[in-house]
Structure formats: C-alpha cells, structure tokens
Amino acid sequence: MSYEFSQFGRHLGCGSGIEELMDDLGHALACGGRELKMLGGGQPAEIPEMNAVWRGRVRDLLQEAGGIERALTIYDPPRGNGRFLEAIAALFRRTFGWEIGPENIAITPGGQTAFFLLFNLLAGRMPGGSRKKILLPLVPEYIGYSDQGIDGPMFHAIAPLIEKTGPREFKYRVDFDRLEITPDIAAICASRPTNPSGNVLTDGEIARLADLAERHGIPLMIDNAYGAPFPGIIFGEAAPFWRPHVVLTYSLSKIGLPGTRTGIVIGPPEIIRALGSLSAIVGLSNPNTGQQIALPLVESGEILRLSREVVRPFYQEKSRLARAAAHEAFGDDVDWLMHRGDGSIFLWFWFPGLPITSRELYARLKKRGVLVIPGEYFFYGHDEPGWAHRHECIRVSYAMDGAVVRDGLRVIAEEVRACGKAAHPGLPARA
Ligand SMILES: Cc1ncc(COP(=O)(O)O)c(C=O)c1O
C-alpha cells in the first residue's frame, strides 16, 4: 500500500540530503567500532565539571519537596515555566540592562525547533500569495536551517568577503555592498558564533545588520547556540546584543544538556506570543526537565560563571590543541587554510584548488574511518555559479577526544595530499 503525502509531507517527510548524512554518521558511529574517528557531528564534549553539576542538580530535584514532580509530572504552559521565564528575563536585565520581561521569552524544544517555528512564522507563503524569504547575510551557515521551510526553500544567502588574517588563516566578513533588503525579505538571520566556520560576526557587523533590519521594519535573528553569555564558546571580544526588533535564541545544549531539548527565545512580545500559540498546537507544552535543572543556576547567575570559568576555557584549550595538530598534520606541502578560531566547536578547513568536491573528499575519508561534514551543505540559498570555494571546505569537530582529533587530522591531510591537486591559485578577495 502506498499513501499520498501532502506538499508538507513531500517536502519534509521524504528524506533530505542532511538526513542521509546524519543517518550515515549515526550508523557509522553505531557500527564503526573503536577505529572510527567521529569528527562529523555537533555533539558537545563531555566536560566532567559540568556533568558533576547536572548530577548534583538531579540529586537536589529528588530531595527538594516537589522538585522531581515539577520536572516530570506536569504540563508547563506552552510558552514555558513562569518562574524560568522570569529568571531568564532577570538574568539578562541585571547583566546587560536590557529592558525585557517574561513577555519577551519563550521556551522551545531546543534551538532547532525554535528556528523551525520562527522561520515558518515569518517567511514562506504570505497572505495574498506572495512569498517571503529569510536573508542569510553570510554563507556558509548552519546546515540545520536549510530544509526547514514547510513549503519549500526559504533562504536567500550572500557570499562573504574572505580576508586573510594570518598564515594559513582566513576570516569571513559580511559583504554589505551586496546586502540588499528587497520587499520579499522577512528577516535577517545569522548564527554567532557561526556553525560551521567558527566565525563570530563583529560587534560592528551586528550593529549594521540591526540598523538595516530596523530601517526595513524586519527582525534580526541571532542564533547564540554557542554564543554569549551562555554557553560562552567565544574566544575573542563579542558583546551580546539586543534591541526591541532583535530575536535572540539560546540553548542549553552546548553547555551540556542536549538531551533535555531546551531552547530559549528572547524577542518582541508579538513574536513570543505567536511562538506560544505554535507550541500549543505542535506540542501542547515544552520539556520541563532542562528548565528545572537550570533554574537555580539562572536565578543565581551561576550559569554565567560556569560558562566563563569552565565551558569556555575547556573549549578554548581544545581548540588551541586541535589547531596546533592541524599545522603539524598539513605542514606546508598542502594548500590549506583554516577559518580563524573565534568560537564554536568546529574547525573549518579550506583547500583552495581542491581537484575533487568536498563530498568526494568526505567519501574518501569515510572509507578510512574518519567522518567529517562536507562543506557544500552549508552553502544553501546561494546559487551564484562558479564559486569554487563552496566545494573546497570541510567541517571538523574538535569536541572529541584529543587523540582522535589528532589522528583524524593526520588522515585528512594524507587524503588531501593524495588528491595531487593543482598549484595554489592564490587567495583572491572573493574565491
Ligand atoms: C548554530 C546552531 N543553531 C541551533 C542548533 C540547534 O541546537 P539545539 O536544538 O540542540 O538547541 C545547533 C545545533 O548544533 C547549532 O549548531
């Protein structure tokens, strides 16, 4: 028997490139044995101090009167637990002076769901039949957004300027000359730090994007999955930013609680109310456990100290070691560059002039037991032909065990070397 699927079902329920890839990674992980070097996923690292905090909190919930019941046995209101919403608003009010209250906050089952709801709330087919899109001011951008439009592709993306920032190092910059807000743009969106590149949009870039959005009466969305102030996986200066037309997303995943599926959205009350309505229809209510585990850490501000003193230094040291290992593995006989390590849990490699696509490189690496993510997947929404750069990059997670990262990088360098590729064509302003 075969069933007929709707447009929605055909678009979202019949597989996608990224589902195939994630499946591939999942199976490889399940069956790959000890030899497998899993550098492909977005799994955060195991940080012993953070795991001890979670264990302690679960113990407290078991001992507190009504603690475990609050975490497990009730439906919270669709927008989230009232006390948690107030705690988040108060944390940002006293830390940054932002004039926000619980009416500016909604909880979702993870940041991923927050974006699914936000994108489809603002863009896609509009009343009257026109279509609106989300503008990505810079690609590569997070692979998880790419297939989220319920009735088809919904992104318009701009290629970045590429600036050489050091030996073997480059940084993406927003190309403001090309950034045009046409009437079909519903919102601007960027992750900061960016998954996959680890780029952190500068305070200046964020302010310019916010001005642009405000002038055109549209929201600016900033995805802080790795951002400040929590989990705080940012290694340079980058100030958290909010204005009344800005939508910020946060998540408890990368601070160490991906299993609780806790996303936090800060935004204009009109959008927040709509998220509550959508949550009620799609899921009645949101997972409570993460909110109850994190509540005292948010109320006391301890979540900021843990981010600053535990999570950030942990990843910064891992990033330093992984970068040193990359220099050792690639040396000077391969044409390679790495994006500047501003934040996130990834290394982003660029092999200028790579004679095979990054998907082919991915397949060759997989045969050798090293899993990465091919760069092509992060360049959606941009169809300028002939932009070789989109086929020349890979994303490598450095969150895994240091020895696994080092061995994986050595194999990647061997494979790139084995491609016997053409001479380095130089570093043009736009590759
Ligand atoms: C940039 C970015 N945004 C959002 C998410 C979604 O994370 P979660 O749904 O676990 O909060 C991720 C996950 O890796 C991410 O990298």
The ligand as an SDF file (V2000), in Angstrom:
LIG
                    3D

 16 16  0  0  0  0  0  0  0  0999 V2000
   24.0930   27.0880   15.1060 C   0  0  0  0  0  0  0  0  0  0  0  0
   23.1540   26.1220   15.7340 C   0  0  0  0  0  0  0  0  0  0  0  0
   21.8950   26.5290   15.9940 N   0  0  0  0  0  0  0  0  0  0  0  0
   20.9910   25.7100   16.5650 C   0  0  0  0  0  0  0  0  0  0  0  0
   21.3290   24.4180   16.8990 C   0  0  0  0  0  0  0  0  0  0  0  0
   20.2760   23.5560   17.4980 C   0  0  0  0  0  0  0  0  0  0  0  0
   20.6520   23.0670   18.7280 O   0  0  0  0  0  0  0  0  0  0  0  0
   19.5850   22.5600   19.8230 P   0  0  0  0  0  0  0  0  0  0  0  0
   18.3080   22.2450   19.0960 O   0  0  0  0  0  0  0  0  0  0  0  0
   20.2300   21.3690   20.4330 O   0  0  0  0  0  0  0  0  0  0  0  0
   19.4030   23.7100   20.7790 O   0  0  0  0  0  0  0  0  0  0  0  0
   22.6200   23.9400   16.6560 C   0  0  0  0  0  0  0  0  0  0  0  0
   22.9970   22.5540   16.9790 C   0  0  0  0  0  0  0  0  0  0  0  0
   24.0530   22.0640   16.7470 O   0  0  0  0  0  0  0  0  0  0  0  0
   23.5580   24.8190   16.0620 C   0  0  0  0  0  0  0  0  0  0  0  0
   24.8080   24.4240   15.7960 O   0  0  0  0  0  0  0  0  0  0  0  0
  1  2  1  0
  2  3  1  0
  2 15  2  0
  3  4  2  0
  4  5  1  0
  5  6  1  0
  5 12  2  0
  6  7  1  0
  7  8  1  0
  8  9  2  0
  8 10  1  0
  8 11  1  0
 12 13  1  0
 12 15  1  0
 13 14  2  0
 15 16  1  0
M  END
$$$$
